[in-house]
Amino acid sequence: MLIIGELINTSRKVIREAVETRNAEYIQQVAKDQEACGATYLDVNCGNMVGQEHEIMTWLIETIQQVTDMPLCIDSPDETVLRLGLSLLKPGYKPMINSLNAEEKRYNAVFPLVKEFNAKIVALCIDDNGMPATAEDRLRIATALIHKMEKEGVVQDDIYLDPLIKPLSTNDKYGIEVLNAIKLIKRDFPAVHFTCGLSNISYGLPNRAVLNRLFVVQTMTMGMDGYILNPTDKNMMGMVYASQALLGNDKYCNKYLKAHRKGLYA
């Protein structure tokens, strides 16, 4: 299970304020907290800091790497910022890029970085026709992306497909379409991985945390094996460990028991 910690993102007010004041101690504590709570990668995103993104990405990565050797996922809409971030990473692990998609312009801008830095890649199921509506649309886009990357030597084990979760509040079939898409893609490409911004499903609805936690269980049952989320959310992480155990993906329930001993379910 790949957990990408989402908290170091300047779209969050507290992170933006810490960046603007260069509060390194706060950023470092957020990084350490996510590591302690089970993150396997830390997402680093300052994409909304227009005109300052290169400088801030440099500062964030240097600040984080002073206190942790955690693998980082470099997240930006600007391929030049992705390149900069990747070039600053400590050696010793496979970096991750967030993200590319099947839109020709974005794919051509980002894919060379995947090869150059031998990176894992978050690949969004979207193409030049727009966001997919159905499971079949997602399968079509995923198939094209996987085949295209495989021809260039990228193995399925390094691909993390994002099936693009859209708000249930705008269409009551959006949840089931994602579940069906995961099932179809996993059927055709059993070695490929998945990840997603899970909380999109509950946008605009009350009791969002309940919907998010239940959707973790449902998507994991279909084959989802990665999430971009807040690992310091004990209730969410509790669902992740419990679901893994119930699905037979936690040998001797070791991770579940470890979570229990840490008081995650108290």
C-alpha positions as CSV (number, residue, x, y, z in Angstrom):
1,M,0.0,0.0,0.0
2,L,1.4,3.4,-1.1
3,I,0.4,6.3,1.1
4,I,1.3,9.7,-0.4
5,G,1.1,12.3,2.4
6,E,-0.7,15.3,1.0
7,L,-0.1,17.9,3.7
8,I,2.8,19.9,2.3
9,N,0.8,21.8,-0.2
10,T,0.6,25.6,-0.4
11,S,-3.1,25.5,-1.3
12,R,-3.5,24.8,2.5
13,K,-3.5,28.1,4.3
14,V,-1.2,27.0,7.1
15,I,1.4,25.7,4.7
16,R,1.3,28.9,2.6
17,E,1.8,31.0,5.7
18,A,4.7,28.8,6.8
19,V,6.3,29.2,3.3
20,E,5.8,32.9,3.2
21,T,7.4,33.4,6.6
22,R,10.0,30.7,5.8
23,N,9.0,28.8,8.9
24,A,11.2,25.8,8.4
25,E,10.5,24.3,11.8
26,Y,6.8,24.0,11.0
27,I,7.3,22.4,7.5
28,Q,9.8,20.0,9.0
29,Q,7.3,19.0,11.8
30,V,4.6,18.4,9.2
31,A,7.0,16.1,7.3
32,K,8.0,14.2,10.4
33,D,4.4,13.8,11.5
34,Q,3.4,12.3,8.2
35,E,6.4,9.9,8.3
36,A,5.5,8.8,11.8
37,C,1.9,8.2,10.9
38,G,2.7,5.8,8.0
39,A,3.3,7.8,4.8
40,T,5.5,6.1,2.2
41,Y,6.0,9.2,0.1
42,L,5.6,12.9,0.9
43,D,3.9,15.1,-1.8
44,V,5.5,18.5,-2.3
45,N,3.3,21.0,-4.0
46,C,3.6,24.8,-4.3
47,G,1.8,25.1,-7.7
48,N,-0.4,28.0,-6.6
49,M,2.6,30.2,-5.8
50,V,2.7,31.8,-9.3
51,G,6.0,33.4,-10.1
52,Q,7.7,32.0,-7.0
53,E,7.3,28.3,-7.6
54,H,11.0,27.5,-8.5
55,E,12.3,29.3,-5.4
56,I,9.8,27.8,-3.1
57,M,10.1,24.3,-4.4
58,T,13.8,24.5,-3.8
59,W,13.3,25.8,-0.3
60,L,10.7,23.2,0.6
61,I,12.8,20.2,-0.6
62,E,16.0,21.5,1.1
63,T,14.0,22.1,4.3
64,I,12.3,18.7,4.3
65,Q,15.5,16.8,3.5
66,Q,17.2,18.3,6.5
67,V,15.1,16.2,8.8
68,T,14.0,13.1,6.8
69,D,15.1,10.7,4.1
70,M,11.5,10.0,3.2
71,P,10.9,9.5,-0.6
72,L,9.4,12.6,-2.1
73,C,6.7,13.0,-4.8
74,I,7.2,16.2,-6.8
75,D,3.9,17.7,-7.7
76,S,3.5,20.7,-10.1
77,P,1.7,21.7,-13.2
78,D,5.0,23.2,-14.5
79,E,7.4,20.7,-16.0
80,T,10.3,23.0,-15.3
81,V,9.5,22.9,-11.6
82,L,9.2,19.1,-11.8
83,R,12.7,18.9,-13.3
84,L,14.1,21.3,-10.6
85,G,12.5,19.3,-7.8
86,L,13.7,16.0,-9.1
87,S,17.2,17.3,-9.5
88,L,17.3,18.3,-5.8
89,L,16.4,14.9,-4.4
90,K,18.7,12.7,-2.3
91,P,19.8,9.5,-4.1
92,G,18.8,6.1,-2.8
93,Y,15.2,5.8,-3.8
94,K,12.9,6.0,-6.9
95,P,11.3,9.4,-7.0
96,M,7.7,10.0,-7.9
97,I,6.2,12.6,-10.3
98,N,2.7,13.9,-9.9
99,S,1.6,13.9,-12.7
100,L,1.1,13.3,-16.4
101,N,-2.0,12.4,-18.4
102,A,-2.9,11.5,-22.0
103,E,-3.3,15.1,-23.1
104,E,-0.6,15.4,-25.8
105,K,1.0,18.6,-24.5
106,R,1.2,17.4,-20.9
107,Y,2.4,14.0,-21.8
108,N,5.2,15.2,-24.1
109,A,6.3,17.7,-21.5
110,V,6.5,15.3,-18.5
111,F,7.2,11.9,-19.9
112,P,10.9,12.7,-20.7
113,L,11.4,13.4,-16.9
114,V,10.0,9.9,-16.1
115,K,12.8,8.4,-18.2
116,E,15.5,10.8,-17.2
117,F,15.0,10.4,-13.4
118,N,13.8,6.8,-13.5
119,A,10.7,7.9,-11.6
120,K,7.4,6.4,-10.6
121,I,4.6,8.2,-12.3
122,V,1.1,9.2,-11.3
123,A,-0.9,9.0,-14.6
124,L,-4.3,10.6,-14.7
125,C,-7.0,9.1,-16.8
126,I,-7.7,12.2,-18.8
127,D,-7.0,12.9,-22.5
128,D,-7.6,15.7,-25.1
129,N,-11.3,14.9,-25.1
130,G,-11.6,15.9,-21.5
131,M,-12.4,14.1,-18.2
132,P,-13.9,10.7,-18.6
133,A,-17.5,10.0,-17.6
134,T,-17.7,6.2,-17.5
135,A,-15.6,3.3,-16.5
136,E,-15.1,2.3,-20.1
137,D,-13.8,5.8,-20.9
138,R,-11.2,5.4,-18.1
139,L,-10.2,2.0,-19.3
140,R,-9.7,3.4,-22.8
141,I,-7.5,6.2,-21.6
142,A,-5.6,4.0,-19.2
143,T,-4.9,1.4,-21.9
144,A,-3.5,4.1,-24.2
145,L,-1.3,5.5,-21.5
146,I,0.1,2.1,-20.3
147,H,0.9,0.9,-23.8
148,K,2.5,4.2,-24.7
149,M,4.8,4.2,-21.6
150,E,5.6,0.5,-21.9
151,K,6.8,1.0,-25.5
152,E,9.3,3.5,-24.0
153,G,10.5,1.0,-21.4
154,V,8.4,2.0,-18.3
155,V,7.2,-1.1,-16.4
156,Q,3.7,-1.3,-15.0
157,D,5.0,-1.5,-11.5
158,D,6.1,2.1,-11.8
159,I,2.7,3.3,-13.0
160,Y,0.1,4.7,-10.6
161,L,-3.1,5.3,-12.4
162,D,-5.5,7.9,-11.1
163,P,-9.0,7.1,-12.2
164,L,-10.1,10.7,-11.6
165,I,-12.7,10.7,-8.8
166,K,-15.4,13.3,-9.3
167,P,-17.8,14.6,-6.7
168,L,-20.8,12.4,-6.0
169,S,-22.8,15.6,-5.3
170,T,-22.8,16.3,-9.0
171,N,-23.7,12.8,-10.2
172,D,-24.8,9.9,-8.1
173,K,-23.1,7.4,-10.4
174,Y,-19.6,8.9,-10.1
175,G,-18.7,6.6,-7.3
176,I,-19.7,3.3,-9.0
177,E,-18.0,4.4,-12.2
178,V,-14.7,4.7,-10.4
179,L,-15.1,1.3,-8.8
180,N,-15.9,-0.3,-12.1
181,A,-13.0,1.4,-13.7
182,I,-10.5,0.1,-11.2
183,K,-11.9,-3.4,-11.7
184,L,-11.7,-3.2,-15.5
185,I,-8.2,-1.8,-15.5
186,K,-6.9,-4.3,-12.9
187,R,-8.4,-7.1,-15.1
188,D,-6.4,-6.0,-18.1
189,F,-3.3,-4.8,-16.4
190,P,-2.8,-6.7,-13.2
191,A,0.7,-5.3,-12.4
192,V,-0.3,-1.7,-12.7
193,H,-0.9,0.4,-9.5
194,F,-3.5,3.0,-8.5
195,T,-3.6,6.1,-6.5
196,C,-6.2,9.0,-6.2
197,G,-7.2,12.1,-4.4
198,L,-9.8,10.3,-2.4
199,S,-11.6,13.3,-0.8
200,N,-13.0,14.5,-4.2
201,I,-15.8,12.0,-3.9
202,S,-17.4,13.8,-0.9
203,Y,-17.0,17.4,-2.1
204,G,-20.2,19.4,-1.6
205,L,-21.8,16.8,0.8
206,P,-22.2,16.7,4.6
207,N,-20.3,14.2,6.7
208,R,-17.5,14.1,4.3
209,A,-15.2,12.0,6.5
210,V,-17.7,9.2,6.6
211,L,-18.0,9.0,2.8
212,N,-14.2,9.2,2.4
213,R,-13.5,6.4,4.8
214,L,-16.1,4.1,3.3
215,F,-14.8,4.9,-0.2
216,V,-11.3,3.8,0.9
217,V,-12.7,0.4,1.8
218,Q,-14.8,0.1,-1.4
219,T,-11.9,1.2,-3.7
220,M,-9.4,-1.1,-2.0
221,T,-11.7,-4.0,-2.5
222,M,-11.6,-3.4,-6.2
223,G,-7.8,-3.1,-6.3
224,M,-6.8,0.4,-5.3
225,D,-3.4,0.2,-3.7
226,G,-2.4,3.8,-3.2
227,Y,-3.9,7.0,-1.9
228,I,-3.0,10.7,-1.7
229,L,-4.4,11.6,1.8
230,N,-3.6,12.9,5.2
231,P,-1.8,10.1,7.1
232,T,-2.2,11.9,10.4
233,D,-6.0,11.3,10.2
234,K,-6.2,8.3,12.6
235,N,-9.7,7.3,11.6
236,M,-8.7,7.2,7.9
237,M,-5.5,5.3,8.5
238,G,-7.4,2.9,10.7
239,M,-9.7,2.1,7.8
240,V,-6.7,1.5,5.6
241,Y,-5.0,-1.0,7.9
242,A,-8.3,-2.8,8.7
243,S,-9.2,-3.1,5.1
244,Q,-5.8,-4.4,4.1
245,A,-6.1,-7.1,6.8
246,L,-9.6,-8.2,5.8
247,L,-8.5,-8.4,2.1
248,G,-5.6,-10.7,2.9
249,N,-3.0,-8.1,2.1
250,D,-1.5,-7.9,5.6
251,K,0.5,-11.0,6.5
252,Y,-0.5,-12.3,9.9
253,C,-2.4,-9.0,10.4
254,N,1.0,-7.5,11.4
255,K,0.2,-3.9,10.3
256,Y,-3.2,-4.0,11.8
257,L,-1.8,-5.3,15.1
258,K,0.9,-2.7,15.1
259,A,-1.7,0.0,14.5
260,H,-3.7,-1.4,17.4
261,R,-0.7,-1.3,19.7
262,K,-0.1,2.3,18.8
263,G,-3.6,3.2,19.9
264,L,-4.9,3.9,16.5
265,Y,-8.3,2.4,17.3
266,A,-8.6,3.9,20.8
